[in-house]
Amino acid sequence: MPARTLPFLLLLLTLPATTQQTSTAGQFDSAIAAAQGGRFVNRVSAAPEIRPEPPRDFDLRAARLRSIHQDAEHLSALNAALQLELQQLKKGMLAKDLADNLKKAEKLSKKLRQEVVQ
């Protein structure tokens, strides 16, 4: 009996392997075509994709200055919170996040210093 089932089992194991697609690109192309409403684009023969230029009015310097300004405001707010926590420390009450806030202030001040120097 086991001699009869062996060829049957081998057939069952090899059948799915022979019916699978060999190219995953075909699967992706058909999925893209379905998402685009049925249009099929052959990636091999298609022209390279043309991307629009970013707007020219986008100023990197202005974005950098905005980032510096936001970091400075955050450091200022953190500094005010630290002042209150240090006043409480003088009264004998230790805030549980004092060490974390001091580390944040130190990292943010280092970041700001590096940004301003550049």
C-alpha positions as CSV (number, residue, x, y, z in Angstrom):
1,M,0.0,0.0,0.0
2,P,2.7,2.6,0.7
3,A,4.2,1.9,-2.7
4,R,1.0,3.0,-4.4
5,T,0.6,6.2,-2.3
6,L,4.2,7.4,-2.9
7,P,3.7,8.4,-6.6
8,F,0.4,10.0,-5.7
9,L,2.0,12.0,-2.9
10,L,4.8,13.1,-5.2
11,L,2.3,14.2,-7.8
12,L,0.4,16.3,-5.2
13,L,3.7,17.9,-4.1
14,T,5.0,18.8,-7.5
15,L,1.7,20.0,-9.0
16,P,1.5,23.3,-7.1
17,A,5.2,24.0,-7.9
18,T,4.7,23.7,-11.6
19,T,1.5,25.8,-11.7
20,Q,3.0,28.8,-9.9
21,Q,4.1,31.9,-11.8
22,T,7.8,32.2,-12.2
23,S,7.9,36.0,-12.4
24,T,6.8,38.2,-9.5
25,A,7.0,41.2,-11.8
26,G,3.9,39.8,-13.7
27,Q,2.0,39.7,-10.4
28,F,2.9,43.2,-9.5
29,D,2.1,44.5,-13.0
30,S,-1.3,42.9,-12.9
31,A,-2.0,44.2,-9.4
32,I,-1.0,47.7,-10.6
33,A,-3.2,47.4,-13.7
34,A,-6.1,46.4,-11.5
35,A,-5.6,49.4,-9.3
36,Q,-5.3,51.7,-12.3
37,G,-8.6,50.6,-13.7
38,G,-7.5,47.9,-16.0
39,R,-4.7,49.7,-17.8
40,F,-1.6,47.5,-18.1
41,V,1.8,49.1,-18.2
42,N,4.7,47.0,-19.2
43,R,7.6,48.2,-17.0
44,V,10.3,46.8,-19.3
45,S,9.3,48.8,-22.3
46,A,7.7,51.8,-20.6
47,A,9.5,55.1,-20.7
48,P,11.1,56.3,-17.5
49,E,8.8,58.1,-15.1
50,I,9.0,61.9,-15.2
51,R,8.6,63.5,-11.9
52,P,7.5,67.1,-11.5
53,E,10.0,69.6,-10.2
54,P,9.6,70.8,-6.6
55,P,8.2,74.3,-6.4
56,R,10.9,76.9,-6.8
57,D,9.6,79.1,-4.1
58,F,10.5,76.4,-1.5
59,D,13.4,77.9,0.4
60,L,15.6,75.6,2.3
61,R,17.0,78.4,4.4
62,A,13.5,79.5,5.4
63,A,12.7,76.0,6.4
64,R,15.9,75.7,8.4
65,L,15.1,79.0,10.2
66,R,11.6,77.8,11.0
67,S,13.0,74.6,12.5
68,I,15.5,76.6,14.6
69,H,12.8,78.9,15.8
70,Q,10.6,76.0,16.8
71,D,13.5,74.3,18.7
72,A,14.2,77.6,20.4
73,E,10.6,78.0,21.5
74,H,10.6,74.4,22.8
75,L,13.8,75.0,24.7
76,S,12.4,78.1,26.2
77,A,9.3,76.3,27.4
78,L,11.4,73.5,28.8
79,N,13.6,76.0,30.6
80,A,10.6,77.6,32.3
81,A,9.4,74.1,33.4
82,L,12.9,73.4,34.7
83,Q,12.9,76.6,36.7
84,L,9.8,75.6,38.5
85,E,11.1,72.2,39.2
86,L,14.3,73.6,40.6
87,Q,12.4,76.0,42.8
88,Q,10.5,73.0,44.1
89,L,13.8,71.2,44.7
90,K,14.9,74.0,46.9
91,K,11.8,73.4,49.0
92,G,12.7,69.7,49.3
93,M,10.3,68.3,46.6
94,L,12.0,66.4,43.9
95,A,10.1,66.1,40.6
96,K,10.3,62.6,39.1
97,D,11.0,63.8,35.6
98,L,13.7,66.4,36.5
99,A,16.5,64.3,35.2
100,D,14.7,63.6,31.9
101,N,13.9,67.2,31.4
102,L,17.5,68.2,32.1
103,K,18.7,65.7,29.5
104,K,16.2,67.0,26.9
105,A,17.3,70.5,27.5
106,E,20.9,69.6,27.1
107,K,20.3,67.7,23.9
108,L,18.1,70.5,22.4
109,S,20.7,73.2,23.3
110,K,23.4,71.1,21.6
111,K,21.3,70.7,18.6
112,L,20.5,74.5,18.5
113,R,24.2,75.3,18.9
114,Q,25.2,73.1,16.0
115,E,22.4,74.6,13.8
116,V,23.3,78.2,14.5
117,V,27.0,77.5,13.9
118,Q,26.4,76.0,10.4
